[in-house]
Amino acid sequence: MIIGIGTDILQIQRLEAAYERTQGRLAEKILGPDEMVVFRQRLARNHQRGIAFLATRFAAKEAFSKAIGLGMRMPMTWRLLQTLNEPSGKPVTSYLGVLAQFMTEKNWEAQVTVSDEKEMAIAFVIVTQK
C-alpha cells in the first residue's frame, strides 16, 4: 500500500552558490556520514560531479520528507536520511537514529530515484507499507 509520494527538483547552480557561500558547511548540514564520504570522493575527482551528488541528495531528502507527510521536522532531519547506491548504481534509502526507529515502527519502506542534468537535479520517492 502506498503511504505517500514526494518529488523535488532544484537548480544545481543555486545549491552550488549556497555551498560556496557557506564555505562547504552546507554539505555537512545536509549529508549523513556515509553520504559525506561519497561526496568528498566525488568532489575531489570532479567538482561539478560532487555538487551534482549534493544536489540529488538534497532533492531526495526533500522528496522523502514530503512522502512521509512530515516535512523537515522530527523524526525527519537532513542527516538521518541517506541515499546511497547499491553496486549496480540503484539508489536506496538508509535511515539513522530516530528516523530508523520511526520507519521500523510504521513498517514503512521507501523507494527513491534521483537524476541530474547540467542545470537541474530531481528526486522522486514512494513510501509504502511493507
GROMACS elastic network, one bead per residue, 0.5 to 0.9 nm:
[ bonds ]
;  ai    aj funct       b0    kb
    1   127     6  0.86670   500
    1   128     6  0.54595   500
    1   129     6  0.53802   500
    1   130     6  0.78696   500
    2     5     6  0.77585   500
    2   126     6  0.71093   500
    2   127     6  0.60318   500
    2   129     6  0.64916   500
    3    67     6  0.73878   500
    3    68     6  0.72074   500
    3    69     6  0.88832   500
    3   108     6  0.80598   500
    3   126     6  0.76911   500
    3   127     6  0.53905   500
    3   128     6  0.50625   500
    3   129     6  0.65552   500
    4    64     6  0.89318   500
    4    66     6  0.76503   500
    4    68     6  0.59490   500
    4    69     6  0.71608   500
    4   125     6  0.82451   500
    4   126     6  0.59923   500
    4   127     6  0.52782   500
    4   128     6  0.71057   500
    5    63     6  0.76201   500
    5    64     6  0.77038   500
    5    66     6  0.69041   500
    5    68     6  0.76656   500
    5    69     6  0.88359   500
    5   124     6  0.74805   500
    5   125     6  0.55851   500
    5   127     6  0.62348   500
    5   128     6  0.89425   500
    6    60     6  0.88057   500
    6    62     6  0.77842   500
    6    64     6  0.59427   500
    6    65     6  0.74342   500
    6    68     6  0.81842   500
    6    69     6  0.88855   500
    6   123     6  0.81678   500
    6   124     6  0.57916   500
    6   125     6  0.51766   500
    6   126     6  0.66275   500
    6   127     6  0.85829   500
    7    59     6  0.76441   500
    7    60     6  0.77230   500
    7    62     6  0.73955   500
    7    64     6  0.76854   500
    7    66     6  0.74757   500
    7    67     6  0.80158   500
    7   122     6  0.73114   500
    7   123     6  0.55417   500
    7   125     6  0.62950   500
    7   126     6  0.89540   500
    8    58     6  0.87604   500
    8    59     6  0.51861   500
    8    60     6  0.71027   500
    8    61     6  0.86669   500
    8    62     6  0.61501   500
    8    63     6  0.51794   500
    8    64     6  0.89598   500
    8    66     6  0.89133   500
    8   121     6  0.82442   500
    8   122     6  0.56018   500
    8   123     6  0.54332   500
    8   124     6  0.67464   500
    9    56     6  0.86773   500
    9    59     6  0.62287   500
    9    63     6  0.87770   500
    9   120     6  0.69386   500
    9   121     6  0.56219   500
    9   123     6  0.65994   500
    9   124     6  0.89716   500
   10    13     6  0.87116   500
   10    14     6  0.78380   500
   10    15     6  0.79192   500
   10    55     6  0.75325   500
   10    56     6  0.87044   500
   10    58     6  0.89010   500
   10    59     6  0.70715   500
   10   119     6  0.84726   500
   10   120     6  0.56581   500
   10   121     6  0.54927   500
   10   122     6  0.65794   500
   11    14     6  0.55718   500
   11    15     6  0.68503   500
   11    16     6  0.88960   500
   11    55     6  0.82649   500
   11   119     6  0.57289   500
   11   121     6  0.65223   500
   12    15     6  0.51983   500
   12    16     6  0.60950   500
   12    17     6  0.86204   500
   12    51     6  0.74716   500
   12    52     6  0.67163   500
   12    54     6  0.89138   500
   12    55     6  0.60586   500
   12    56     6  0.88253   500
   12   116     6  0.85621   500
   12   117     6  0.87609   500
   12   118     6  0.77301   500
   12   119     6  0.54484   500
   12   120     6  0.53146   500
   12   121     6  0.63364   500
   13    17     6  0.61050   500
   13    18     6  0.86700   500
   13    51     6  0.89447   500
   13   119     6  0.66753   500
   13   120     6  0.81533   500
   14    17     6  0.51327   500
   14    18     6  0.63913   500
   14    19     6  0.86647   500
   15    18     6  0.51114   500
   15    19     6  0.61283   500
   15    20     6  0.86533   500
   15    26     6  0.89372   500
   15    51     6  0.79916   500
   15    54     6  0.82871   500
   15    55     6  0.66208   500
   15    58     6  0.89243   500
   16    20     6  0.61363   500
   16    21     6  0.84765   500
   16    51     6  0.64178   500
   16    52     6  0.87453   500
   16    54     6  0.87973   500
   16    55     6  0.82295   500
   17    20     6  0.51436   500
   17    21     6  0.60022   500
   17    22     6  0.85950   500
   18    22     6  0.61386   500
   18    23     6  0.84644   500
   18    24     6  0.85109   500
   18    26     6  0.70793   500
   19    22     6  0.53511   500
   19    23     6  0.61487   500
   19    24     6  0.51337   500
   19    25     6  0.69319   500
   19    26     6  0.53296   500
   19    27     6  0.69539   500
   19    51     6  0.85242   500
   20    24     6  0.60608   500
   20    25     6  0.86888   500
   20    26     6  0.84803   500
   21    24     6  0.77416   500
   21    25     6  0.88849   500
   21    26     6  0.87550   500
   22    25     6  0.53312   500
   22    26     6  0.60411   500
   23    26     6  0.76797   500
   24    27     6  0.58353   500
   24    28     6  0.72493   500
   25    28     6  0.51031   500
   25    29     6  0.63449   500
   25    30     6  0.87959   500
   26    29     6  0.51117   500
   26    30     6  0.62536   500
   26    31     6  0.85207   500
   27    30     6  0.51866   500
   27    31     6  0.56940   500
   27    36     6  0.74869   500
   27    39     6  0.84027   500
   27    54     6  0.69406   500
   28    31     6  0.57111   500
   28    32     6  0.77619   500
   28    33     6  0.86868   500
   28    36     6  0.73079   500
   28    79     6  0.84970   500
   29    32     6  0.83042   500
   29    78     6  0.70245   500
   29    79     6  0.70381   500
   30    36     6  0.89828   500
   30    54     6  0.82877   500
   30    57     6  0.81904   500
   30    58     6  0.68301   500
   30    61     6  0.86377   500
   30    77     6  0.85896   500
   30    79     6  0.56665   500
   31    34     6  0.79747   500
   31    35     6  0.55950   500
   31    36     6  0.56108   500
   31    39     6  0.84855   500
   31    54     6  0.77305   500
   31    57     6  0.74833   500
   31    58     6  0.79992   500
   31    78     6  0.66578   500
   31    79     6  0.52397   500
   31    80     6  0.84614   500
   31    81     6  0.82666   500
   31    82     6  0.71238   500
   32    35     6  0.52583   500
   32    36     6  0.60195   500
   32    37     6  0.88777   500
   32    78     6  0.74403   500
   32    80     6  0.63440   500
   32    81     6  0.69211   500
   32    82     6  0.57973   500
   32    83     6  0.88108   500
   32    96     6  0.86098   500
   33    36     6  0.50767   500
   33    37     6  0.65998   500
   33    79     6  0.76549   500
   33    82     6  0.83898   500
   34    37     6  0.53215   500
   34    38     6  0.67428   500
   34    39     6  0.87791   500
   34    82     6  0.74893   500
   34    83     6  0.89649   500
   34    84     6  0.77480   500
   35    38     6  0.52495   500
   35    39     6  0.60626   500
   35    40     6  0.86706   500
   35    54     6  0.87443   500
   35    57     6  0.83050   500
   35    82     6  0.64140   500
   35    83     6  0.71137   500
   35    84     6  0.66704   500
   36    40     6  0.61156   500
   36    41     6  0.85796   500
   37    40     6  0.53918   500
   37    41     6  0.63724   500
   37    42     6  0.87818   500
   38    41     6  0.51613   500
   38    42     6  0.61700   500
   38    43     6  0.84936   500
   38    50     6  0.85099   500
   38    53     6  0.85238   500
   38    84     6  0.86891   500
   39    42     6  0.52108   500
   39    43     6  0.59324   500
   39    44     6  0.84692   500
   39    49     6  0.88323   500
   39    50     6  0.56018   500
   39    51     6  0.80138   500
   39    53     6  0.65133   500
   39    54     6  0.68196   500
   40    43     6  0.50627   500
   40    44     6  0.60409   500
   40    45     6  0.86646   500
   40    50     6  0.71722   500
   41    44     6  0.52543   500
   41    45     6  0.64404   500
   41    46     6  0.87267   500
   41    50     6  0.77758   500
   42    45     6  0.51747   500
   42    46     6  0.59661   500
   42    47     6  0.72022   500
   42    48     6  0.86553   500
   42    49     6  0.61682   500
   42    51     6  0.84772   500
   42    53     6  0.78377   500
   43    46     6  0.51866   500
   43    48     6  0.71908   500
   43    49     6  0.64885   500
   43    51     6  0.69761   500
   43    53     6  0.87276   500
   44    47     6  0.65337   500
   44    50     6  0.76487   500
   45    49     6  0.80950   500
   45    50     6  0.80091   500
   46    49     6  0.54197   500
   46    50     6  0.63047   500
   46    51     6  0.88260   500
   47    50     6  0.51509   500
   47    51     6  0.63137   500
   47    52     6  0.86831   500
   48    51     6  0.50652   500
   48    52     6  0.60922   500
   48    53     6  0.85848   500
   48   118     6  0.88569   500
   49    53     6  0.61562   500
   49    54     6  0.86626   500
   50    53     6  0.50897   500
   50    54     6  0.63684   500
   50    55     6  0.87030   500
   51    54     6  0.50056   500
   51    55     6  0.61570   500
   51    56     6  0.87046   500
   52    56     6  0.61831   500
   52    57     6  0.85929   500
   52   116     6  0.66932   500
   52   117     6  0.82573   500
   52   118     6  0.83270   500
   52   120     6  0.85540   500
   52   121     6  0.71729   500
   53    56     6  0.52773   500
   53    57     6  0.62350   500
   53    58     6  0.85777   500
   53   116     6  0.84927   500
   53   121     6  0.89467   500
   54    57     6  0.52456   500
   54    58     6  0.61167   500
   54    59     6  0.86470   500
   55    58     6  0.50710   500
   55    59     6  0.61813   500
   55    60     6  0.86040   500
   55   116     6  0.81684   500
   55   120     6  0.83974   500
   55   121     6  0.60333   500
   55   122     6  0.81945   500
   56    59     6  0.50372   500
   56    60     6  0.61002   500
   56    61     6  0.86978   500
   56    83     6  0.89464   500
   56   114     6  0.58968   500
   56   115     6  0.66423   500
   56   116     6  0.68271   500
   56   121     6  0.54801   500
   56   122     6  0.62069   500
   56   123     6  0.65289   500
   57    61     6  0.62359   500
   57    62     6  0.86427   500
   57    82     6  0.76222   500
   57    83     6  0.63449   500
   57    84     6  0.88453   500
   57   114     6  0.78990   500
   57   123     6  0.80886   500
   58    61     6  0.52918   500
   58    62     6  0.63667   500
   58    63     6  0.86956   500
   58    78     6  0.81755   500
   58   123     6  0.86880   500
   59    62     6  0.51199   500
   59    63     6  0.60577   500
   59    64     6  0.84831   500
   59   114     6  0.78603   500
   59   121     6  0.70340   500
   59   122     6  0.59126   500
   59   123     6  0.53020   500
   59   124     6  0.82428   500
   60    63     6  0.50754   500
   60    64     6  0.59657   500
   60    65     6  0.85090   500
   60    81     6  0.88583   500
   60    82     6  0.85808   500
   60    83     6  0.71371   500
   60   112     6  0.71489   500
   60   113     6  0.77788   500
   60   114     6  0.68723   500
   60   122     6  0.76254   500
   60   124     6  0.68115   500
   60   125     6  0.71928   500
   61    64     6  0.50864   500
   61    65     6  0.61082   500
   61    66     6  0.86670   500
   61    72     6  0.87683   500
   61    76     6  0.88672   500
   61    77     6  0.84619   500
   61    78     6  0.65885   500
   61    79     6  0.89405   500
   61    81     6  0.66647   500
   61    82     6  0.78015   500
   61    83     6  0.81466   500
   61   123     6  0.84801   500
   62    65     6  0.52037   500
   62    66     6  0.64218   500
   62    67     6  0.87672   500
   62    71     6  0.75558   500
   62    72     6  0.77658   500
   62    78     6  0.86835   500
   62   123     6  0.83255   500
   63    66     6  0.52023   500
   63    67     6  0.62323   500
   63    68     6  0.88919   500
   63    71     6  0.89526   500
   63   112     6  0.87485   500
   63   122     6  0.89468   500
   63   123     6  0.63261   500
   63   124     6  0.59987   500
   63   125     6  0.58275   500
   63   126     6  0.88058   500
   64    68     6  0.62883   500
   64    69     6  0.85123   500
   64    71     6  0.83074   500
   64    76     6  0.89190   500
   64    81     6  0.84710   500
   64   110     6  0.79105   500
   64   112     6  0.81356   500
   64   123     6  0.87878   500
   64   124     6  0.78686   500
   64   125     6  0.56850   500
   64   126     6  0.77804   500
   64   127     6  0.79095   500
   65    68     6  0.54789   500
   65    69     6  0.62871   500
   65    70     6  0.58453   500
   65    72     6  0.60347   500
   65    73     6  0.84164   500
   65    76     6  0.67388   500
   65    77     6  0.86344   500
   66    69     6  0.50322   500
   66    70     6  0.64934   500
   66    71     6  0.54628   500
   66    72     6  0.84769   500
   66   125     6  0.86143   500
   67    70     6  0.80084   500
   67    71     6  0.84417   500
   67   110     6  0.87303   500
   67   125     6  0.65251   500
   67   126     6  0.64278   500
   67   127     6  0.61180   500
   68    71     6  0.76201   500
   68    76     6  0.89202   500
   68   126     6  0.88643   500
   68   127     6  0.67831   500
   70    73     6  0.61783   500
   70    74     6  0.77823   500
   70    75     6  0.84231   500
   70    76     6  0.73255   500
   71    74     6  0.86901   500
   71    76     6  0.73707   500
   72    75     6  0.83437   500
   72    76     6  0.56314   500
   72    77     6  0.59171   500
   72    78     6  0.76324   500
   73    76     6  0.52439   500
   73    77     6  0.63317   500
   74    77     6  0.63445   500
   74    98     6  0.81601   500
   74    99     6  0.79088   500
   75    80     6  0.83184   500
   75    97     6  0.86697   500
   75    98     6  0.57323   500
   75    99     6  0.51037   500
   75   100     6  0.88068   500
   75   101     6  0.88828   500
   75   102     6  0.70046   500
   76    79     6  0.85591   500
   76    80     6  0.67191   500
   76    81     6  0.74088   500
   76    98     6  0.81464   500
   76    99     6  0.59946   500
   77    80     6  0.54967   500
   77    81     6  0.70576   500
   77    99     6  0.80378   500
   78    81     6  0.62576   500
   78    82     6  0.83382   500
   79    82     6  0.68875   500
   79    95     6  0.89337   500
   79    96     6  0.80075   500
   80    94     6  0.81897   500
   80    95     6  0.56701   500
   80    97     6  0.65717   500
   80    98     6  0.78295   500
   80    99     6  0.62142   500
   80   100     6  0.79483   500
   81    93     6  0.69328   500
   81    94     6  0.59368   500
   81    96     6  0.65046   500
   81    99     6  0.73679   500
   81   100     6  0.85112   500
   82    92     6  0.82003   500
   82    93     6  0.57242   500
   82    95     6  0.62333   500
   82    96     6  0.80270   500
   83    91     6  0.62436   500
   83    92     6  0.55153   500
   83    94     6  0.61614   500
   83    95     6  0.88339   500
   83   112     6  0.79073   500
   84    89     6  0.88276   500
   84    90     6  0.82809   500
   84    91     6  0.55375   500
   84    92     6  0.54335   500
   84    93     6  0.63976   500
   84    94     6  0.71459   500
   85    88     6  0.75071   500
   85    89     6  0.51966   500
   85    90     6  0.53286   500
   85    92     6  0.58216   500
   85    93     6  0.85681   500
   86    89     6  0.52144   500
   86    90     6  0.52978   500
   86    91     6  0.63820   500
   86    92     6  0.69712   500
   87    90     6  0.74108   500
   88    91     6  0.88955   500
   90   112     6  0.88549   500
   90   113     6  0.78481   500
   91   111     6  0.82584   500
   91   112     6  0.63099   500
   91   113     6  0.60608   500
   91   114     6  0.72873   500
   92   110     6  0.80726   500
   92   111     6  0.66278   500
   92   112     6  0.61314   500
   92   113     6  0.79375   500
   93   109     6  0.84250   500
   93   110     6  0.65691   500
   93   111     6  0.69670   500
   93   112     6  0.67809   500
   94   100     6  0.79934   500
   95    98     6  0.84052   500
   95    99     6  0.58671   500
   95   101     6  0.84519   500
   95   103     6  0.80510   500
   96    99     6  0.57866   500
   96   100     6  0.50252   500
   96   101     6  0.80442   500
   97   100     6  0.54310   500
   97   101     6  0.65793   500
   97   102     6  0.88233   500
   98   102     6  0.60309   500
   98   103     6  0.86128   500
   99   103     6  0.61464   500
   99   104     6  0.85104   500
  100   103     6  0.52460   500
  100   104     6  0.61606   500
  100   105     6  0.85919   500
  101   104     6  0.51093   500
  101   105     6  0.60394   500
  101   106     6  0.85381   500
  102   105     6  0.51853   500
  102   106     6  0.61304   500
  102   107     6  0.83803   500
  102   108     6  0.85590   500
  103   106     6  0.52024   500
  103   107     6  0.58732   500
  103   108     6  0.52052   500
  103   109     6  0.68063   500
  104   108     6  0.65048   500
  104   109     6  0.83248   500
  105   108     6  0.78775   500
  106   109     6  0.89042   500
  106   129     6  0.77538   500
  107   128     6  0.85249   500
  107   129     6  0.58775   500
  107   130     6  0.57076   500
  108   127     6  0.65594   500
  108   128     6  0.55401   500
  108   130     6  0.56027   500
  109   126     6  0.83962   500
  109   127     6  0.56310   500
  109   128     6  0.55421   500
  109   129     6  0.64627   500
  109   130     6  0.63668   500
  110   125     6  0.65754   500
  110   126     6  0.55790   500
  110   128     6  0.62701   500
  110   129     6  0.88694   500
  111   124     6  0.82588   500
  111   125     6  0.55835   500
  111   126     6  0.52921   500
  111   127     6  0.64590   500
  111   128     6  0.82183   500
  112   123     6  0.70380   500
  112   124     6  0.57179   500
  112   126     6  0.66476   500
  112   127     6  0.87791   500
  113   122     6  0.83409   500
  113   123     6  0.56098   500
  113   124     6  0.54026   500
  113   125     6  0.66213   500
  114   121     6  0.74393   500
  114   122     6  0.56436   500
  114   124     6  0.65530   500
  114   125     6  0.88731   500
  115   120     6  0.84478   500
  115   121     6  0.57544   500
  115   122     6  0.53656   500
  115   123     6  0.64805   500
  116   119     6  0.76471   500
  116   120     6  0.56240   500
  116   122     6  0.62161   500
  116   123     6  0.88128   500
  117   120     6  0.53067   500
  117   121     6  0.63635   500
  117   122     6  0.89486   500
  118   121     6  0.83453   500
